[in-house]
Amino acid sequence: MSRSLAVVGAGISGLALAWAALRENPDLRVHLFEGRSRPGGAIESRREGGLVLEGGPDSMITDKPAGLQLCRDLGLESLLQPTNEDDRRAMVVRDGRLVPIPEGFRLLAPTRLIPFLLTPVLSPLGKLRIGLDLFLPRRRDPGDETLAGFVGRRLGREALERMAQPLVGGIYGGDAERLSLQATMPRFLEMERKHGSVILGLLAGMRAHRRAGERTAAPAGPRYGLFVSLEGGIQTLVERLVDVLPPGSLRTGLAVDRIEPEPGGWRLRSPGFEERFDAVALAMPGWSAARLTGFDPILSNRLASIRYSSSAAVNLVFRRPQIPGRINSFGFVVPRIENRVLLACTYASVKYAGRAPEGQVILRAFSGGAGREADVDRPPEELLEDLLGDLRDLLGIRGTPLKVWSARHERVMPQYELGHLDLVAEIQDRASRHPGLFLAGNGFRGVGIPDCVAQARQAGVRAAGYLGALARDLGKTGKS
Ligand SMILES: Cc1cc2nc3c(=O)[nH]c(=O)nc-3n(C[C@H](O)[C@H](O)[C@H](O)COP(=O)(O)OP(=O)(O)OC[C@H]3O[C@@H](n4cnc5c(N)ncnc54)[C@H](O)[C@@H]3O)c2cc1C
């Protein structure tokens, strides 16, 4: 008899996990349960009136291969969309003005001297302080350190406040004073360990990359930039995953309340629903998984201790003449010390071609994040007014948008705080004591889509392996 797997949560993690388990063993019975009325979780694209709007993620990074690989495995390669090559640059707000991020600046530190020396983003003193990175000794303590602690120590307060906080903190919707360097940006830690300096580490990395590029012939097929999307938006990936699942395997509108271990399997419950499975995978935020895992209070407690931040992504469609001046970048970030509600703004229809009808521009305005949740807890119309106020100040936008779509993400972005990797190891250890229980989701080892996909694929393969072994054992004992 074929073995059964319940996957709870149909965001990208749950969908990729179910797909990977079935790929490993097509005979499995896989059922996905999603509390909301639609699959995708944080991913939601809307297509209307010639517009493609993204409520959540709009891109996948290409230097982590799992996202691209999944698209290829699903036959979506022809729909991959590179970013617009002409305008691949970003800006940062300094004293209420938009200033280009200097060429060669890699999240924390510069790799090119002249643009760095000329940029008005940093003061002369701030630049000198960044240069000290070349001479400062390595840190000896091997323990974890906050992102702010690391950047402040190596590159100075100004580099932290003006660049690292808006660029790196923005990825996590997080507070650099609390984020763990080991869990978020381990490669910078590695640079300090190996080269004694972030700047020297970045330069060495670039040289190695160039040498590798010279050695290997250009790969066949299309070359993408650092980010890609899919035609029709990232939801195309969700739709394809749902399409390839056996019909009837996804059940939406069913939030699972409880899971209980029982001999040889698991019982899932929620009001009016009860079903038994041989294995269960939880692919949801830690706080939600904590509610389901009351059978192991330590596991539940540890899952609950991962903090999540809330944010809002507001799509605003304008007629081109409403936005004065040239729009020749992908958008801008706003450092917290600028004291605005707006955290970042992407020029979505510049970043990806074909997303808006001729003469219209899509802006995506972000707000909220760790410590700033109050901004997105207010009535949507108040938040919109504040965001429009910031956009008017910074871009000189005139009039009201043609269309607005606000997507609110409540407790979606995990905060990998100090000690996060130890916490994850503890969670995994606890979960491994329960045969047939698997965990996935953005709360553990990476928040980006490729990270979620990579972790989910591994969990799916492990679940299929477990169920295969279970079927063999039961076959030997003659039980069904
Ligand atoms: C605004 C925003 C922009 C982002 N931009 C990018 C980007 O450009 N590129 C990138 O790579 N990443 C980006 N990210 C991060 C990335 O989108 C997420 O980390 C990822 O999509 C999370 O997927 P997930 O499946 O792990 O979790 P989720 O998407 O949160 O899905 C979990 C699902 O589980 C369901 N669920 C929870 N509890 C239960 C229950 N008890 N029963 C049934 N169902 C349940 C939820 O309803 C949800 O659908 C962004 C995130 C946000 C919020």
The ligand as an SDF file (V2000), in Angstrom:
LIG
                    3D

 53 58  0  0  0  0  0  0  0  0999 V2000
    7.4050   41.6420    1.0260 C   0  0  0  0  0  0  0  0  0  0  0  0
    8.3760   40.5140    0.8320 C   0  0  0  0  0  0  0  0  0  0  0  0
    9.2810   40.5680   -0.2140 C   0  0  0  0  0  0  0  0  0  0  0  0
   10.1800   39.5190   -0.4060 C   0  0  0  0  0  0  0  0  0  0  0  0
   11.0350   39.5880   -1.4770 N   0  0  0  0  0  0  0  0  0  0  0  0
   11.7980   38.5220   -1.7660 C   0  0  0  0  0  0  0  0  0  0  0  0
   12.5120   38.4710   -3.0030 C   0  0  0  0  0  0  0  0  0  0  0  0
   12.4290   39.3780   -3.8450 O   0  0  0  0  0  0  0  0  0  0  0  0
   13.2560   37.3670   -3.2520 N   0  0  0  0  0  0  0  0  0  0  0  0
   13.3120   36.3060   -2.3800 C   0  0  0  0  0  0  0  0  0  0  0  0
   14.0020   35.3170   -2.6820 O   0  0  0  0  0  0  0  0  0  0  0  0
   12.6210   36.3100   -1.2190 N   0  0  0  0  0  0  0  0  0  0  0  0
   11.8590   37.3760   -0.8990 C   0  0  0  0  0  0  0  0  0  0  0  0
   11.1040   37.3740    0.2420 N   0  0  0  0  0  0  0  0  0  0  0  0
   11.1850   36.2070    1.1560 C   0  0  0  0  0  0  0  0  0  0  0  0
   10.3920   35.0100    0.6450 C   0  0  0  0  0  0  0  0  0  0  0  0
    9.3100   35.4310   -0.1280 O   0  0  0  0  0  0  0  0  0  0  0  0
    9.8540   34.1670    1.8050 C   0  0  0  0  0  0  0  0  0  0  0  0
   10.8680   33.9090    2.7520 O   0  0  0  0  0  0  0  0  0  0  0  0
    9.2880   32.8350    1.3080 C   0  0  0  0  0  0  0  0  0  0  0  0
    8.3440   33.0330    0.2790 O   0  0  0  0  0  0  0  0  0  0  0  0
    8.6820   32.0720    2.4820 C   0  0  0  0  0  0  0  0  0  0  0  0
    8.0900   30.8880    2.0140 O   0  0  0  0  0  0  0  0  0  0  0  0
    7.5800   29.7710    3.0380 P   0  0  0  0  0  0  0  0  0  0  0  0
    6.8340   28.7750    2.2470 O   0  0  0  0  0  0  0  0  0  0  0  0
    8.7200   29.2930    3.8590 O   0  0  0  0  0  0  0  0  0  0  0  0
    6.6120   30.5450    4.0440 O   0  0  0  0  0  0  0  0  0  0  0  0
    5.2460   31.3050    3.7550 P   0  0  0  0  0  0  0  0  0  0  0  0
    5.2790   31.9450    2.4300 O   0  0  0  0  0  0  0  0  0  0  0  0
    5.0020   32.1410    4.9580 O   0  0  0  0  0  0  0  0  0  0  0  0
    4.1730   30.1220    3.6850 O   0  0  0  0  0  0  0  0  0  0  0  0
    3.7200   29.4400    4.8090 C   0  0  0  0  0  0  0  0  0  0  0  0
    2.3010   28.9870    4.5230 C   0  0  0  0  0  0  0  0  0  0  0  0
    1.8460   28.1620    5.5910 O   0  0  0  0  0  0  0  0  0  0  0  0
    0.4820   28.4490    5.8150 C   0  0  0  0  0  0  0  0  0  0  0  0
    0.1590   28.0180    7.1810 N   0  0  0  0  0  0  0  0  0  0  0  0
    0.6600   28.4730    8.3380 C   0  0  0  0  0  0  0  0  0  0  0  0
    0.1170   27.8090    9.3780 N   0  0  0  0  0  0  0  0  0  0  0  0
   -0.7370   26.8960    8.8650 C   0  0  0  0  0  0  0  0  0  0  0  0
   -1.5910   25.9060    9.4440 C   0  0  0  0  0  0  0  0  0  0  0  0
   -1.6550   25.7180   10.7630 N   0  0  0  0  0  0  0  0  0  0  0  0
   -2.3460   25.1340    8.6170 N   0  0  0  0  0  0  0  0  0  0  0  0
   -2.2800   25.3070    7.2690 C   0  0  0  0  0  0  0  0  0  0  0  0
   -1.5030   26.2430    6.6690 N   0  0  0  0  0  0  0  0  0  0  0  0
   -0.7320   27.0250    7.4580 C   0  0  0  0  0  0  0  0  0  0  0  0
    0.4060   29.9620    5.6100 C   0  0  0  0  0  0  0  0  0  0  0  0
   -0.9270   30.3680    5.3610 O   0  0  0  0  0  0  0  0  0  0  0  0
    1.3180   30.1500    4.4160 C   0  0  0  0  0  0  0  0  0  0  0  0
    0.6250   30.0680    3.1960 O   0  0  0  0  0  0  0  0  0  0  0  0
   10.1870   38.4030    0.4710 C   0  0  0  0  0  0  0  0  0  0  0  0
    9.2640   38.3530    1.5280 C   0  0  0  0  0  0  0  0  0  0  0  0
    8.3630   39.3820    1.7130 C   0  0  0  0  0  0  0  0  0  0  0  0
    7.3690   39.2970    2.8330 C   0  0  0  0  0  0  0  0  0  0  0  0
  1  2  1  0
  2  3  1  0
  2 52  2  0
  3  4  2  0
  4  5  1  0
  4 50  1  0
  5  6  2  0
  6  7  1  0
  6 13  1  0
  7  8  2  0
  7  9  1  0
  9 10  1  0
 10 11  2  0
 10 12  1  0
 12 13  2  0
 13 14  1  0
 14 15  1  0
 14 50  1  0
 15 16  1  0
 16 17  1  0
 16 18  1  0
 18 19  1  0
 18 20  1  0
 20 21  1  0
 20 22  1  0
 22 23  1  0
 23 24  1  0
 24 25  2  0
 24 26  1  0
 24 27  1  0
 27 28  1  0
 28 29  2  0
 28 30  1  0
 28 31  1  0
 31 32  1  0
 32 33  1  0
 33 34  1  0
 33 48  1  0
 34 35  1  0
 35 36  1  0
 35 46  1  0
 36 37  1  0
 36 45  1  0
 37 38  2  0
 38 39  1  0
 39 40  1  0
 39 45  2  0
 40 41  1  0
 40 42  2  0
 42 43  1  0
 43 44  2  0
 44 45  1  0
 46 47  1  0
 46 48  1  0
 48 49  1  0
 50 51  2  0
 51 52  1  0
 52 53  1  0
M  END
$$$$
